Amino acid sequence: MSARDQQDGTERRRRELLEAANRVVLRDGPGASMNAIAAEAGITKPILYRHFGDKGGLYRALAVRHTDALLEGLRQALDQPGDRRQRVENTLDTYLAAIEAHPQVYRFLMHPEGEAGEENGLGNGQHQSPLLRRMGEELGTVIVERLEMDGAHGPEQARIWGHGIVGMMHAAGDWWLGQQPCSRQELVRTLADLLWGGLAEAKDRQGAPAF
């Protein structure tokens, strides 16, 4: 077997193990464990460690997988036809719909049992902030690309807006998912109302897709 074939086989096996881990997360949420994932994949824990290094490595791989999918959904929402208000509402709704559709995945990513010291829990609290920071940076980049920001401080302002919007979506979504005090549509409209200040007044960047 060539080195290339061996590498392809390793990558394929890693994808299969991630699929097994994903099934366990969808079933067990933040209680997903290395033992359960190894059993789902039909292997021993040492083999799982061999592919991902440790629990943190597997958690990060799963987090990247789900964060990539969510970010792609947010970009598509921003690119849908409609005025800016509608695009903002589409983006908020895409995030809330994602956590509503897969609450176990959301809780696994944002409320892993490892935070409470569960020895066998897969996740731990140190990964939550990087996930939110990544989404904030991505949204800040989109704002810079699509809106005319004033002067040298424009990119910095866009990053602040990006992180602020992500923080708002996360906090409001977390509260809403736990209590369901209103419909998703009502939450979207109310959050969009809150944003409808400086974001509404900024001009679109010439030649860029409308925000």
C-alpha positions, -999 to 999 in steps of 0.1 A, spaced: 0 0 0 14 34 -10 18 62 15 -10 81 -4 -34 51 -1 -25 48 36 -33 85 42 -66 82 23 -75 52 44 -67 71 76 -88 101 66 -117 79 56 -115 60 89 -114 94 108 -146 105 89 -163 72 99 -154 77 135 -167 113 134 -200 100 120 -202 75 149 -194 103 174 -220 125 158 -247 98 162 -238 96 199 -240 134 203 -274 135 186 -286 108 210 -268 118 243 -260 155 239 -236 168 265 -234 134 281 -217 119 250 -186 100 262 -155 84 247 -168 50 259 -201 54 241 -185 67 209 -160 38 209 -189 13 214 -209 30 186 -179 27 162 -172 -9 173 -136 -1 184 -117 4 217 -110 37 233 -72 35 226 -80 34 188 -102 64 192 -74 83 210 -50 72 183 -71 92 157 -79 123 178 -52 125 205 -76 129 234 -111 139 244 -104 175 235 -92 166 200 -124 147 193 -145 175 207 -127 201 185 -132 180 154 -169 177 161 -172 214 169 -155 224 137 -178 201 117 -210 217 132 -197 252 133 -187 250 96 -222 239 88 -238 267 108 -216 294 93 -224 282 58 -261 284 67 -256 319 80 -238 330 48 -266 316 27 -292 334 48 -273 367 42 -272 360 4 -310 354 1 -330 379 -19 -347 407 1 -339 440 18 -314 443 46 -340 439 74 -352 406 58 -316 394 55 -309 401 91 -341 383 101 -331 354 79 -297 352 96 -312 353 131 -338 327 121 -311 304 106 -292 303 139 -323 298 161 -337 272 137 -304 253 139 -303 251 177 -340 243 178 -336 214 153 -306 199 170 -308 209 207 -286 180 218 -258 192 195 -261 227 208 -260 216 244 -230 194 236 -211 223 221 -222 250 246 -229 231 278 -207 200 279 -208 180 311 -170 183 314 -177 218 328 -191 202 359 -161 179 363 -177 148 348 -146 126 342 -161 107 313 -177 137 296 -164 145 262 -165 182 261 -152 209 285 -158 246 290 -126 258 275 -139 252 240 -171 273 241 -155 307 239 -133 298 208 -165 287 190 -183 319 197 -152 340 189 -149 322 155 -185 331 147 -180 367 158 -149 371 136 -167 355 106 -197 378 110 -174 409 114 -156 399 82 -190 398 63 -199 432 77 -166 447 65 -171 431 30 -207 444 26 -210 477 44 -193 510 42 -176 515 76 -163 549 85 -126 556 84 -97 536 99 -118 523 127 -143 507 103 -129 471 105 -126 473 143 -162 486 145 -173 457 123 -156 432 145 -173 447 176 -207 444 158 -199 409 147 -191 397 182 -220 417 197 -245 401 174 -232 366 180 -232 372 218 -268 384 215 -279 354 194 -261 330 218 -275 345 250 -310 350 237 -311 316 219 -298 298 250 -326 314 272 -352 308 245 -343 272 239 -345 264 276 -378 282 283 -396 285 249 -414 317 262 -424 328 227 -424 316 191 -391 316 171 -406 341 147 -414 365 175 -379 362 190 -364 369 155 -386 400 151 -377 413 185 -340 408 181 -340 424 147 -358 454 163 -329 456 188 -303 456 160 -322 481 139 -301 512 147 -265 517 134 -267 486 113 -297 500 94 -280 534 88 -247 521 74 -244 523 36 -237 492 14 -202 490 2 -200 499 -36 -198 467 -57 -204 443 -28 -235 421 -23 -261 439 -3 -261 430 33 
